[in-house]
Amino acid sequence: MPNDGSIGLHRALGFEPVGLHRNVGFKLGAWHDVATLGLALRTPRPGDPAPAPPRDLPELLASGELSALLG
C-alpha cells in the first residue's frame, strides 16, 4: 500500500475495501500495509431462504456427502 493502480483496477471491477492489515508484508527491505478488497458475488434478496446452518466435519464425513462431492 498504496498501490493506486491495483486499487483502481479492483474498484473498477466492483471490489470494495474490507480491511487493512498494517505492517504485515515485507518487500524490498521494508514493511508494508496490505489491503483486502472484497466483491459480493450475489446480494441476498428479500424472500431468499436462510442458508443451512454449518455442519460439523465428523457429521459431514460420516454422511458420505463430502466423498460424493469430491468424486
PDB file of N, CA, C and O in Angstrom, chain B, residues numbered from 101:
ATOM      1  N   MET B 101       0.847  -1.165   0.000  1.00  0.00           N
ATOM      2  CA  MET B 101       0.000   0.000   0.000  1.00  0.00           C
ATOM      3  C   MET B 101       0.895   1.230   0.000  1.00  0.00           C
ATOM      4  O   MET B 101       1.952   1.156   0.626  1.00  0.00           O
ATOM      5  N   PRO B 102       0.603   2.273  -0.591  1.00  0.00           N
ATOM      6  CA  PRO B 102      -0.510   2.316  -1.535  1.00  0.00           C
ATOM      7  C   PRO B 102      -0.079   1.812  -2.900  1.00  0.00           C
ATOM      8  O   PRO B 102       1.037   2.075  -3.347  1.00  0.00           O
ATOM      9  N   ASN B 103      -0.960   1.096  -3.548  1.00  0.00           N
ATOM     10  CA  ASN B 103      -0.742   0.678  -4.921  1.00  0.00           C
ATOM     11  C   ASN B 103      -1.974   1.148  -5.686  1.00  0.00           C
ATOM     12  O   ASN B 103      -2.926   0.395  -5.890  1.00  0.00           O
ATOM     13  N   ASP B 104      -1.934   2.388  -6.097  1.00  0.00           N
ATOM     14  CA  ASP B 104      -3.097   3.027  -6.704  1.00  0.00           C
ATOM     15  C   ASP B 104      -3.587   2.304  -7.953  1.00  0.00           C
ATOM     16  O   ASP B 104      -4.792   2.262  -8.204  1.00  0.00           O
ATOM     17  N   GLY B 105      -2.680   1.737  -8.737  1.00  0.00           N
ATOM     18  CA  GLY B 105      -3.086   1.024  -9.941  1.00  0.00           C
ATOM     19  C   GLY B 105      -3.919  -0.207  -9.618  1.00  0.00           C
ATOM     20  O   GLY B 105      -4.955  -0.445 -10.238  1.00  0.00           O
ATOM     21  N   SER B 106      -3.463  -0.987  -8.646  1.00  0.00           N
ATOM     22  CA  SER B 106      -4.195  -2.191  -8.256  1.00  0.00           C
ATOM     23  C   SER B 106      -5.541  -1.828  -7.628  1.00  0.00           C
ATOM     24  O   SER B 106      -6.569  -2.424  -7.949  1.00  0.00           O
ATOM     25  N   ILE B 107      -5.520  -0.852  -6.737  1.00  0.00           N
ATOM     26  CA  ILE B 107      -6.776  -0.424  -6.094  1.00  0.00           C
ATOM     27  C   ILE B 107      -7.752   0.073  -7.154  1.00  0.00           C
ATOM     28  O   ILE B 107      -8.934  -0.266  -7.108  1.00  0.00           O
ATOM     29  N   GLY B 108      -7.278   0.869  -8.103  1.00  0.00           N
ATOM     30  CA  GLY B 108      -8.145   1.391  -9.160  1.00  0.00           C
ATOM     31  C   GLY B 108      -8.743   0.295 -10.012  1.00  0.00           C
ATOM     32  O   GLY B 108      -9.924   0.342 -10.357  1.00  0.00           O
ATOM     33  N   LEU B 109      -7.924  -0.702 -10.356  1.00  0.00           N
ATOM     34  CA  LEU B 109      -8.424  -1.822 -11.153  1.00  0.00           C
ATOM     35  C   LEU B 109      -9.511  -2.576 -10.397  1.00  0.00           C
ATOM     36  O   LEU B 109     -10.575  -2.860 -10.947  1.00  0.00           O
ATOM     37  N   HIS B 110      -9.241  -2.897  -9.145  1.00  0.00           N
ATOM     38  CA  HIS B 110     -10.222  -3.640  -8.362  1.00  0.00           C
ATOM     39  C   HIS B 110     -11.504  -2.836  -8.153  1.00  0.00           C
ATOM     40  O   HIS B 110     -12.603  -3.384  -8.239  1.00  0.00           O
ATOM     41  N   ARG B 111     -11.366  -1.547  -7.882  1.00  0.00           N
ATOM     42  CA  ARG B 111     -12.566  -0.708  -7.711  1.00  0.00           C
ATOM     43  C   ARG B 111     -13.381  -0.656  -9.001  1.00  0.00           C
ATOM     44  O   ARG B 111     -14.611  -0.670  -8.956  1.00  0.00           O
ATOM     45  N   ALA B 112     -12.705  -0.596 -10.149  1.00  0.00           N
ATOM     46  CA  ALA B 112     -13.397  -0.555 -11.436  1.00  0.00           C
ATOM     47  C   ALA B 112     -14.170  -1.849 -11.691  1.00  0.00           C
ATOM     48  O   ALA B 112     -15.167  -1.845 -12.412  1.00  0.00           O
ATOM     49  N   LEU B 113     -13.712  -2.957 -11.100  1.00  0.00           N
ATOM     50  CA  LEU B 113     -14.382  -4.240 -11.263  1.00  0.00           C
ATOM     51  C   LEU B 113     -15.445  -4.499 -10.196  1.00  0.00           C
ATOM     52  O   LEU B 113     -16.067  -5.561 -10.173  1.00  0.00           O
ATOM     53  N   GLY B 114     -15.647  -3.512  -9.308  1.00  0.00           N
ATOM     54  CA  GLY B 114     -16.706  -3.625  -8.309  1.00  0.00           C
ATOM     55  C   GLY B 114     -16.251  -4.036  -6.927  1.00  0.00           C
ATOM     56  O   GLY B 114     -17.069  -4.149  -6.015  1.00  0.00           O
ATOM     57  N   PHE B 115     -14.961  -4.261  -6.758  1.00  0.00           N
ATOM     58  CA  PHE B 115     -14.461  -4.624  -5.426  1.00  0.00           C
ATOM     59  C   PHE B 115     -14.495  -3.411  -4.511  1.00  0.00           C
ATOM     60  O   PHE B 115     -14.345  -2.271  -4.951  1.00  0.00           O
ATOM     61  N   GLU B 116     -14.695  -3.685  -3.224  1.00  0.00           N
ATOM     62  CA  GLU B 116     -14.711  -2.618  -2.218  1.00  0.00           C
ATOM     63  C   GLU B 116     -13.731  -2.956  -1.112  1.00  0.00           C
ATOM     64  O   GLU B 116     -13.525  -4.130  -0.805  1.00  0.00           O
ATOM     65  N   PRO B 117     -13.121  -1.937  -0.506  1.00  0.00           N
ATOM     66  CA  PRO B 117     -12.206  -2.205   0.612  1.00  0.00           C
ATOM     67  C   PRO B 117     -12.959  -2.834   1.783  1.00  0.00           C
ATOM     68  O   PRO B 117     -14.039  -2.380   2.160  1.00  0.00           O
ATOM     69  N   VAL B 118     -12.367  -3.888   2.353  1.00  0.00           N
ATOM     70  CA  VAL B 118     -12.971  -4.521   3.525  1.00  0.00           C
ATOM     71  C   VAL B 118     -12.010  -4.608   4.698  1.00  0.00           C
ATOM     72  O   VAL B 118     -12.417  -4.953   5.807  1.00  0.00           O
ATOM     73  N   GLY B 119     -10.738  -4.297   4.467  1.00  0.00           N
ATOM     74  CA  GLY B 119      -9.804  -4.348   5.578  1.00  0.00           C
ATOM     75  C   GLY B 119      -8.430  -3.852   5.188  1.00  0.00           C
ATOM     76  O   GLY B 119      -8.079  -3.773   4.011  1.00  0.00           O
ATOM     77  N   LEU B 120      -7.664  -3.519   6.211  1.00  0.00           N
ATOM     78  CA  LEU B 120      -6.287  -3.091   6.008  1.00  0.00           C
ATOM     79  C   LEU B 120      -5.449  -3.712   7.109  1.00  0.00           C
ATOM     80  O   LEU B 120      -5.721  -3.521   8.294  1.00  0.00           O
ATOM     81  N   HIS B 121      -4.434  -4.450   6.712  1.00  0.00           N
ATOM     82  CA  HIS B 121      -3.531  -5.104   7.656  1.00  0.00           C
ATOM     83  C   HIS B 121      -2.240  -4.295   7.688  1.00  0.00           C
ATOM     84  O   HIS B 121      -1.530  -4.194   6.688  1.00  0.00           O
ATOM     85  N   ARG B 122      -1.956  -3.737   8.822  1.00  0.00           N
ATOM     86  CA  ARG B 122      -0.806  -2.836   8.959  1.00  0.00           C
ATOM     87  C   ARG B 122       0.495  -3.615   9.152  1.00  0.00           C
ATOM     88  O   ARG B 122       0.585  -4.507   9.995  1.00  0.00           O
ATOM     89  N   ASN B 123       1.493  -3.259   8.355  1.00  0.00           N
ATOM     90  CA  ASN B 123       2.860  -3.774   8.517  1.00  0.00           C
ATOM     91  C   ASN B 123       2.939  -5.300   8.530  1.00  0.00           C
ATOM     92  O   ASN B 123       3.617  -5.871   9.385  1.00  0.00           O
ATOM     93  N   VAL B 124       2.261  -5.968   7.599  1.00  0.00           N
ATOM     94  CA  VAL B 124       2.321  -7.427   7.553  1.00  0.00           C
ATOM     95  C   VAL B 124       3.067  -7.951   6.336  1.00  0.00           C
ATOM     96  O   VAL B 124       3.398  -9.136   6.287  1.00  0.00           O
ATOM     97  N   GLY B 125       3.336  -7.111   5.365  1.00  0.00           N
ATOM     98  CA  GLY B 125       4.059  -7.540   4.170  1.00  0.00           C
ATOM     99  C   GLY B 125       5.457  -6.957   4.153  1.00  0.00           C
ATOM    100  O   GLY B 125       5.640  -5.760   4.375  1.00  0.00           O
ATOM    101  N   PHE B 126       6.447  -7.802   3.890  1.00  0.00           N
ATOM    102  CA  PHE B 126       7.834  -7.345   3.841  1.00  0.00           C
ATOM    103  C   PHE B 126       8.320  -7.482   2.411  1.00  0.00           C
ATOM    104  O   PHE B 126       8.352  -8.584   1.862  1.00  0.00           O
ATOM    105  N   LYS B 127       8.700  -6.357   1.804  1.00  0.00           N
ATOM    106  CA  LYS B 127       9.129  -6.358   0.409  1.00  0.00           C
ATOM    107  C   LYS B 127      10.153  -5.250   0.212  1.00  0.00           C
ATOM    108  O   LYS B 127       9.994  -4.138   0.716  1.00  0.00           O
ATOM    109  N   LEU B 128      11.210  -5.576  -0.532  1.00  0.00           N
ATOM    110  CA  LEU B 128      12.255  -4.606  -0.857  1.00  0.00           C
ATOM    111  C   LEU B 128      12.832  -3.928   0.387  1.00  0.00           C
ATOM    112  O   LEU B 128      13.115  -2.729   0.384  1.00  0.00           O
ATOM    113  N   GLY B 129      13.000  -4.720   1.448  1.00  0.00           N
ATOM    114  CA  GLY B 129      13.639  -4.227   2.650  1.00  0.00           C
ATOM    115  C   GLY B 129      12.777  -3.382   3.563  1.00  0.00           C
ATOM    116  O   GLY B 129      13.295  -2.736   4.473  1.00  0.00           O
ATOM    117  N   ALA B 130      11.471  -3.372   3.342  1.00  0.00           N
ATOM    118  CA  ALA B 130      10.594  -2.555   4.186  1.00  0.00           C
ATOM    119  C   ALA B 130       9.274  -3.274   4.450  1.00  0.00           C
ATOM    120  O   ALA B 130       8.836  -4.109   3.659  1.00  0.00           O
ATOM    121  N   TRP B 131       8.657  -2.935   5.567  1.00  0.00           N
ATOM    122  CA  TRP B 131       7.337  -3.469   5.904  1.00  0.00           C
ATOM    123  C   TRP B 131       6.271  -2.623   5.222  1.00  0.00           C
ATOM    124  O   TRP B 131       6.394  -1.403   5.116  1.00  0.00           O
ATOM    125  N   HIS B 132       5.216  -3.304   4.760  1.00  0.00           N
ATOM    126  CA  HIS B 132       4.150  -2.616   4.037  1.00  0.00           C
ATOM    127  C   HIS B 132       2.781  -3.043   4.570  1.00  0.00           C
ATOM    128  O   HIS B 132       2.614  -4.141   5.101  1.00  0.00           O
ATOM    129  N   ASP B 133       1.808  -2.141   4.413  1.00  0.00           N
ATOM    130  CA  ASP B 133       0.426  -2.476   4.706  1.00  0.00           C
ATOM    131  C   ASP B 133      -0.132  -3.305   3.553  1.00  0.00           C
ATOM    132  O   ASP B 133       0.305  -3.165   2.411  1.00  0.00           O
ATOM    133  N   VAL B 134      -1.093  -4.161   3.856  1.00  0.00           N
ATOM    134  CA  VAL B 134      -1.748  -4.973   2.834  1.00  0.00           C
ATOM    135  C   VAL B 134      -3.244  -4.734   2.926  1.00  0.00           C
ATOM    136  O   VAL B 134      -3.852  -4.924   3.980  1.00  0.00           O
ATOM    137  N   ALA B 135      -3.829  -4.317   1.815  1.00  0.00           N
ATOM    138  CA  ALA B 135      -5.267  -4.064   1.759  1.00  0.00           C
ATOM    139  C   ALA B 135      -6.007  -5.333   1.346  1.00  0.00           C
ATOM    140  O   ALA B 135      -5.501  -6.134   0.559  1.00  0.00           O
ATOM    141  N   THR B 136      -7.200  -5.503   1.884  1.00  0.00           N
ATOM    142  CA  THR B 136      -8.079  -6.589   1.482  1.00  0.00           C
ATOM    143  C   THR B 136      -9.302  -5.971   0.835  1.00  0.00           C
ATOM    144  O   THR B 136      -9.939  -5.084   1.403  1.00  0.00           O
ATOM    145  N   LEU B 137      -9.626  -6.450  -0.364  1.00  0.00           N
ATOM    146  CA  LEU B 137     -10.813  -5.971  -1.068  1.00  0.00           C
ATOM    147  C   LEU B 137     -11.736  -7.154  -1.311  1.00  0.00           C
ATOM    148  O   LEU B 137     -11.272  -8.278  -1.504  1.00  0.00           O
ATOM    149  N   GLY B 138     -13.034  -6.908  -1.303  1.00  0.00           N
ATOM    150  CA  GLY B 138     -13.991  -7.988  -1.490  1.00  0.00           C
ATOM    151  C   GLY B 138     -15.047  -7.624  -2.511  1.00  0.00           C
ATOM    152  O   GLY B 138     -15.296  -6.452  -2.794  1.00  0.00           O
ATOM    153  N   LEU B 139     -15.663  -8.667  -3.059  1.00  0.00           N
ATOM    154  CA  LEU B 139     -16.718  -8.497  -4.043  1.00  0.00           C
ATOM    155  C   LEU B 139     -17.822  -9.487  -3.724  1.00  0.00           C
ATOM    156  O   LEU B 139     -17.594 -10.697  -3.711  1.00  0.00           O
ATOM    157  N   ALA B 140     -19.017  -8.977  -3.469  1.00  0.00           N
ATOM    158  CA  ALA B 140     -20.165  -9.856  -3.232  1.00  0.00           C
ATOM    159  C   ALA B 140     -20.568 -10.466  -4.567  1.00  0.00           C
ATOM    160  O   ALA B 140     -20.887  -9.743  -5.510  1.00  0.00           O
ATOM    161  N   LEU B 141     -20.556 -11.787  -4.651  1.00  0.00           N
ATOM    162  CA  LEU B 141     -20.919 -12.451  -5.902  1.00  0.00           C
ATOM    163  C   LEU B 141     -22.424 -12.409  -6.134  1.00  0.00           C
ATOM    164  O   LEU B 141     -22.888 -12.437  -7.274  1.00  0.00           O
ATOM    165  N   ARG B 142     -23.167 -12.342  -5.061  1.00  0.00           N
ATOM    166  CA  ARG B 142     -24.618 -12.257  -5.175  1.00  0.00           C
ATOM    167  C   ARG B 142     -25.148 -11.573  -3.924  1.00  0.00           C
ATOM    168  O   ARG B 142     -24.748 -11.912  -2.811  1.00  0.00           O
ATOM    169  N   THR B 143     -26.030 -10.629  -4.102  1.00  0.00           N
ATOM    170  CA  THR B 143     -26.645  -9.943  -2.971  1.00  0.00           C
ATOM    171  C   THR B 143     -27.951 -10.644  -2.626  1.00  0.00           C
ATOM    172  O   THR B 143     -28.800 -10.817  -3.500  1.00  0.00           O
ATOM    173  N   PRO B 144     -28.133 -11.055  -1.362  1.00  0.00           N
ATOM    174  CA  PRO B 144     -29.396 -11.687  -0.983  1.00  0.00           C
ATOM    175  C   PRO B 144     -30.577 -10.752  -1.255  1.00  0.00           C
ATOM    176  O   PRO B 144     -30.477  -9.536  -1.088  1.00  0.00           O
ATOM    177  N   ARG B 145     -31.680 -11.335  -1.670  1.00  0.00           N
ATOM    178  CA  ARG B 145     -32.895 -10.571  -1.957  1.00  0.00           C
ATOM    179  C   ARG B 145     -33.946 -10.884  -0.917  1.00  0.00           C
ATOM    180  O   ARG B 145     -33.915 -11.958  -0.316  1.00  0.00           O
ATOM    181  N   PRO B 146     -34.879  -9.970  -0.687  1.00  0.00           N
ATOM    182  CA  PRO B 146     -35.969 -10.269   0.247  1.00  0.00           C
ATOM    183  C   PRO B 146     -36.694 -11.544  -0.186  1.00  0.00           C
ATOM    184  O   PRO B 146     -37.002 -11.722  -1.364  1.00  0.00           O
ATOM    185  N   GLY B 147     -36.958 -12.408   0.756  1.00  0.00           N
ATOM    186  CA  GLY B 147     -37.644 -13.653   0.452  1.00  0.00           C
ATOM    187  C   GLY B 147     -36.724 -14.828   0.195  1.00  0.00           C
ATOM    188  O   GLY B 147     -37.182 -15.970   0.142  1.00  0.00           O
ATOM    189  N   ASP B 148     -35.413 -14.567   0.030  1.00  0.00           N
ATOM    190  CA  ASP B 148     -34.473 -15.674  -0.141  1.00  0.00           C
ATOM    191  C   ASP B 148     -34.457 -16.508   1.141  1.00  0.00           C
ATOM    192  O   ASP B 148     -34.499 -15.959   2.242  1.00  0.00           O
ATOM    193  N   PRO B 149     -34.398 -17.829   0.997  1.00  0.00           N
ATOM    194  CA  PRO B 149     -34.340 -18.657   2.211  1.00  0.00           C
ATOM    195  C   PRO B 149     -33.002 -18.478   2.926  1.00  0.00           C
ATOM    196  O   PRO B 149     -31.984 -18.170   2.306  1.00  0.00           O
ATOM    197  N   ALA B 150     -33.028 -18.672   4.211  1.00  0.00           N
ATOM    198  CA  ALA B 150     -31.794 -18.604   5.001  1.00  0.00           C
ATOM    199  C   ALA B 150     -30.909 -19.793   4.638  1.00  0.00           C
ATOM    200  O   ALA B 150     -31.425 -20.875   4.359  1.00  0.00           O
ATOM    201  N   PRO B 151     -29.596 -19.619   4.634  1.00  0.00           N
ATOM    202  CA  PRO B 151     -28.715 -20.748   4.337  1.00  0.00           C
ATOM    203  C   PRO B 151     -28.798 -21.793   5.447  1.00  0.00           C
ATOM    204  O   PRO B 151     -29.156 -21.488   6.584  1.00  0.00           O
ATOM    205  N   ALA B 152     -28.464 -23.012   5.094  1.00  0.00           N
ATOM    206  CA  ALA B 152     -28.434 -24.078   6.095  1.00  0.00           C
ATOM    207  C   ALA B 152     -27.342 -23.769   7.114  1.00  0.00           C
ATOM    208  O   ALA B 152     -26.321 -23.174   6.770  1.00  0.00           O
ATOM    209  N   PRO B 153     -27.550 -24.167   8.352  1.00  0.00           N
ATOM    210  CA  PRO B 153     -26.518 -23.913   9.361  1.00  0.00           C
ATOM    211  C   PRO B 153     -25.265 -24.737   9.067  1.00  0.00           C
ATOM    212  O   PRO B 153     -25.350 -25.777   8.414  1.00  0.00           O
ATOM    213  N   PRO B 154     -24.108 -24.283   9.541  1.00  0.00           N
ATOM    214  CA  PRO B 154     -22.871 -25.044   9.342  1.00  0.00           C
ATOM    215  C   PRO B 154     -22.984 -26.431   9.979  1.00  0.00           C
ATOM    216  O   PRO B 154     -23.676 -26.619  10.979  1.00  0.00           O
ATOM    217  N   ARG B 155     -22.295 -27.385   9.381  1.00  0.00           N
ATOM    218  CA  ARG B 155     -22.306 -28.750   9.915  1.00  0.00           C
ATOM    219  C   ARG B 155     -20.925 -29.111  10.436  1.00  0.00           C
ATOM    220  O   ARG B 155     -19.911 -28.633   9.929  1.00  0.00           O
ATOM    221  N   ASP B 156     -20.900 -29.957  11.451  1.00  0.00           N
ATOM    222  CA  ASP B 156     -19.631 -30.432  11.997  1.00  0.00           C
ATOM    223  C   ASP B 156     -18.943 -31.326  10.982  1.00  0.00           C
ATOM    224  O   ASP B 156     -19.607 -32.076  10.266  1.00  0.00           O
ATOM    225  N   LEU B 157     -17.617 -31.257  10.910  1.00  0.00           N
ATOM    226  CA  LEU B 157     -16.862 -32.070   9.967  1.00  0.00           C
ATOM    227  C   LEU B 157     -17.097 -33.564  10.181  1.00  0.00           C
ATOM    228  O   LEU B 157     -17.305 -34.278   9.201  1.00  0.00           O
ATOM    229  N   PRO B 158     -17.073 -34.070  11.417  1.00  0.00           N
ATOM    230  CA  PRO B 158     -17.321 -35.513  11.591  1.00  0.00           C
ATOM    231  C   PRO B 158     -18.691 -35.935  11.034  1.00  0.00           C
ATOM    232  O   PRO B 158     -18.821 -37.006  10.442  1.00  0.00           O
ATOM    233  N   GLU B 159     -19.700 -35.093  11.228  1.00  0.00           N
ATOM    234  CA  GLU B 159     -21.033 -35.393  10.696  1.00  0.00           C
ATOM    235  C   GLU B 159     -21.002 -35.430   9.168  1.00  0.00           C
ATOM    236  O   GLU B 159     -21.586 -36.323   8.554  1.00  0.00           O
ATOM    237  N   LEU B 160     -20.331 -34.474   8.566  1.00  0.00           N
ATOM    238  CA  LEU B 160     -20.248 -34.403   7.115  1.00  0.00           C
ATOM    239  C   LEU B 160     -19.487 -35.608   6.552  1.00  0.00           C
ATOM    240  O   LEU B 160     -19.891 -36.177   5.538  1.00  0.00           O
ATOM    241  N   LEU B 161     -18.394 -35.995   7.203  1.00  0.00           N
ATOM    242  CA  LEU B 161     -17.626 -37.149   6.754  1.00  0.00           C
ATOM    243  C   LEU B 161     -18.444 -38.431   6.871  1.00  0.00           C
ATOM    244  O   LEU B 161     -18.402 -39.280   5.981  1.00  0.00           O
ATOM    245  N   ALA B 162     -19.184 -38.571   7.958  1.00  0.00           N
ATOM    246  CA  ALA B 162     -19.993 -39.775   8.178  1.00  0.00           C
ATOM    247  C   ALA B 162     -21.152 -39.880   7.186  1.00  0.00           C
ATOM    248  O   ALA B 162     -21.596 -40.983   6.867  1.00  0.00           O
ATOM    249  N   SER B 163     -21.637 -38.753   6.703  1.00  0.00           N
ATOM    250  CA  SER B 163     -22.776 -38.773   5.792  1.00  0.00           C
ATOM    251  C   SER B 163     -22.414 -39.278   4.398  1.00  0.00           C
ATOM    252  O   SER B 163     -23.293 -39.729   3.663  1.00  0.00           O
ATOM    253  N   GLY B 164     -21.147 -39.213   4.023  1.00  0.00           N
ATOM    254  CA  GLY B 164     -20.725 -39.617   2.688  1.00  0.00           C
ATOM    255  C   GLY B 164     -20.892 -38.519   1.639  1.00  0.00           C
ATOM    256  O   GLY B 164     -20.468 -38.684   0.495  1.00  0.00           O
ATOM    257  N   GLU B 165     -21.504 -37.405   2.021  1.00  0.00           N
ATOM    258  CA  GLU B 165     -21.739 -36.328   1.058  1.00  0.00           C
ATOM    259  C   GLU B 165     -20.442 -35.705   0.555  1.00  0.00           C
ATOM    260  O   GLU B 165     -20.323 -35.374  -0.625  1.00  0.00           O
ATOM    261  N   LEU B 166     -19.487 -35.548   1.434  1.00  0.00           N
ATOM    262  CA  LEU B 166     -18.214 -34.951   1.052  1.00  0.00           C
ATOM    263  C   LEU B 166     -17.491 -35.837   0.035  1.00  0.00           C
ATOM    264  O   LEU B 166     -16.955 -35.346  -0.958  1.00  0.00           O
ATOM    265  N   SER B 167     -17.483 -37.138   0.293  1.00  0.00           N
ATOM    266  CA  SER B 167     -16.839 -38.074  -0.642  1.00  0.00           C
ATOM    267  C   SER B 167     -17.522 -38.014  -2.006  1.00  0.00           C
ATOM    268  O   SER B 167     -16.854 -38.075  -3.038  1.00  0.00           O
ATOM    269  N   ALA B 168     -18.845 -37.896  -2.013  1.00  0.00           N
ATOM    270  CA  ALA B 168     -19.579 -37.827  -3.281  1.00  0.00           C
ATOM    271  C   ALA B 168     -19.229 -36.563  -4.045  1.00  0.00           C
ATOM    272  O   ALA B 168     -19.102 -36.583  -5.269  1.00  0.00           O
ATOM    273  N   LEU B 169     -19.073 -35.463  -3.321  1.00  0.00           N
ATOM    274  CA  LEU B 169     -18.728 -34.198  -3.981  1.00  0.00           C
ATOM    275  C   LEU B 169     -17.316 -34.227  -4.556  1.00  0.00           C
ATOM    276  O   LEU B 169     -17.062 -33.665  -5.621  1.00  0.00           O
ATOM    277  N   LEU B 170     -16.413 -34.874  -3.856  1.00  0.00           N
ATOM    278  CA  LEU B 170     -15.023 -34.907  -4.284  1.00  0.00           C
ATOM    279  C   LEU B 170     -14.745 -35.983  -5.324  1.00  0.00           C
ATOM    280  O   LEU B 170     -13.682 -36.000  -5.945  1.00  0.00           O
ATOM    281  N   GLY B 171     -15.703 -36.876  -5.507  1.00  0.00           N
ATOM    282  CA  GLY B 171     -15.566 -37.921  -6.526  1.00  0.00           C
ATOM    283  C   GLY B 171     -14.749 -39.025  -6.059  1.00  0.00           C
ATOM    284  O   GLY B 171     -14.534 -39.989  -6.794  1.00  0.00           O
TER     285      GLY B 171
END
